[in-house]
Amino acid sequence: MKPLFSVPLKYGAIGSVFAVGVIVALYYSGTHPLLIPIFFDYRIVLFTIFIFLGLKEFKDFFNGGFLQFWQGMIIGIGIYLIVGLLAGIFVSSFSSLNEEFHDEYITGTIKGLELDKEQLVNTGSITISEEEFQSQVNMLQESKPYVLGIDYFIKSSVLGFFLTILLSVILRKTERRFTKE
């Protein structure tokens, strides 16, 4: 298999194991892993480490010290999609098997909505009606466990995309400059 595909598979699989471990550890330590604010989300560190390691391995061991932006994007996208997909499947399965996991997420999300209700309904730059707000709460209460996995995958994809762009730009090297041949 070509390194452009084997490196993301390797680091995506290893990253998935770490993601599942962090999800379980956070949950059983009393912090619901899906209710952490995005700025403090463990996925930022997890994706940064595994995308960096994947890009570095490809660049140093398979591509002679060079990394073009498109190569970095393919490898990074592969890594975060694999981690997001496998961890999302775990989250769906775990929330199906452990109803408390699902119920705590729903309760925490509704509490967050209630805290922001005034801004959402009345004072924000984009407001919604009271009926729309209540409709969102009802829809959330009726959600199935697989929705958590889909949510995890989507949020991982958005986060991973921006980190991939950043790391691909930082690590790219397309030509030899200032070196003696």
C-alpha positions in Angstrom: 0.0 0.0 0.0 1.3 3.5 -0.8 2.5 5.6 2.1 0.0 8.3 1.2 -2.7 5.9 2.3 -0.9 3.6 4.8 0.3 6.5 7.0 -3.3 7.9 7.6 -4.6 4.4 8.3 -1.9 3.7 10.8 -2.2 7.0 12.7 -6.0 7.0 12.3 -6.3 3.6 13.9 -3.9 4.5 16.8 -5.6 7.8 17.3 -9.0 6.1 17.5 -7.8 3.8 20.3 -6.6 6.9 22.2 -9.9 8.8 21.5 -11.9 5.9 22.8 -9.7 5.7 25.9 -10.1 9.4 26.6 -13.9 9.2 26.1 -14.1 6.3 28.6 -11.7 7.9 31.0 -13.4 11.3 31.0 -16.9 9.7 31.4 -16.0 7.5 34.3 -14.1 10.3 36.0 -17.3 12.4 36.1 -16.9 14.6 33.0 -19.1 13.9 30.0 -16.7 14.0 27.1 -19.3 15.4 24.6 -20.2 18.3 26.8 -16.7 19.9 27.0 -16.6 23.3 25.3 -14.9 23.2 21.9 -12.0 25.4 23.1 -11.1 22.8 25.7 -11.9 19.7 23.7 -9.4 16.9 24.0 -9.7 16.4 20.2 -7.6 19.5 19.6 -4.6 17.9 21.3 -5.3 14.4 20.0 -5.7 15.5 16.3 -2.7 17.8 16.5 -0.4 15.1 17.8 -1.5 12.3 15.4 -1.8 14.6 12.3 1.7 16.0 13.1 3.2 12.5 13.6 1.6 11.3 10.4 2.8 14.2 8.3 6.3 14.0 9.8 6.6 10.3 9.2 5.4 10.7 5.6 7.7 13.6 5.0 10.9 12.2 6.6 10.6 8.5 5.9 8.7 8.2 2.6 9.1 11.4 0.7 12.8 12.5 1.1 12.1 15.3 3.5 9.6 17.0 1.3 5.9 17.5 1.9 3.6 19.3 -0.5 0.4 21.0 0.8 -1.9 18.6 -1.0 -0.1 15.6 0.5 -0.4 17.0 3.9 -4.1 17.6 3.3 -4.7 14.0 2.1 -2.9 12.5 5.1 -4.4 14.8 7.7 -8.0 14.4 6.3 -7.5 10.6 6.3 -6.3 10.6 9.9 -9.1 12.8 11.3 -11.8 11.0 9.3 -10.7 7.6 10.5 -10.5 8.8 14.1 -13.8 10.6 13.9 -15.5 7.6 12.2 -14.2 4.9 14.6 -14.7 7.0 17.7 -18.1 8.1 16.5 -19.1 4.4 16.0 -17.9 3.8 19.6 -19.9 6.8 20.9 -23.0 5.5 19.2 -22.5 2.0 20.5 -21.6 3.1 24.0 -24.6 5.4 24.3 -26.8 2.6 23.1 -25.4 0.2 25.7 -25.1 2.8 28.5 -28.3 4.8 28.6 -26.9 7.1 31.3 -24.2 8.3 28.8 -27.0 9.3 26.4 -29.3 10.8 29.1 -26.5 12.8 30.7 -25.6 14.3 27.3 -29.3 15.2 26.6 -29.7 16.7 30.1 -26.4 18.7 29.8 -27.3 20.0 26.4 -30.7 21.1 27.5 -29.2 22.9 30.5 -26.9 24.7 28.1 -29.8 25.7 25.9 -31.7 27.0 28.9 -28.8 29.1 30.0 -28.6 30.7 26.6 -32.4 30.9 26.1 -32.6 34.6 26.8 -30.0 35.4 24.1 -31.5 32.9 21.6 -35.1 34.0 22.0 -34.8 37.8 22.7 -31.5 39.6 22.6 -29.2 37.9 20.1 -28.4 39.1 16.7 -30.2 36.0 15.4 -33.3 35.2 17.4 -35.7 32.3 17.4 -39.3 32.2 18.6 -40.3 30.5 21.8 -42.0 27.8 19.8 -38.8 27.1 17.8 -36.8 26.9 21.0 -39.3 24.5 22.5 -39.3 22.5 19.3 -35.5 22.2 19.5 -35.7 21.0 23.1 -38.3 18.4 22.2 -36.3 17.2 19.3 -33.3 16.8 21.5 -35.2 14.9 24.1 -36.4 12.4 21.4 -33.0 11.9 19.8 -31.6 8.4 19.5 -28.1 7.3 20.6 -26.7 7.2 17.1 -27.2 10.9 16.8 -24.3 11.3 19.3 -22.0 9.4 17.0 -23.0 11.5 14.0 -22.5 14.7 16.1 -19.0 13.4 17.2 -18.0 12.7 13.6 -19.2 16.1 12.3 -17.5 18.1 15.0 -14.3 16.0 14.6 -14.3 16.7 10.9 -14.7 20.4 11.3 -12.0 20.6 13.9 -9.7 18.2 12.1 -10.0 20.1 8.8 -8.7 23.4 10.4 -5.9 21.6 12.2 -4.9 19.8 9.0 -4.7 23.1 7.0 -2.5 24.6 9.8 -0.2 21.6 10.1 0.1 21.1 6.4 1.2 24.7 5.9 3.7 24.5 8.8 5.3 21.2 7.8 5.3 21.6 4.0 8.6 21.7 2.2 8.5 21.7 -1.6 12.1 22.5 -2.7 15.6 22.6 -1.5 16.7 26.1 -0.5 20.0 27.4 0.7 21.6 24.0 0.8 24.8 22.8 -1.0 24.3 19.9 -3.3 
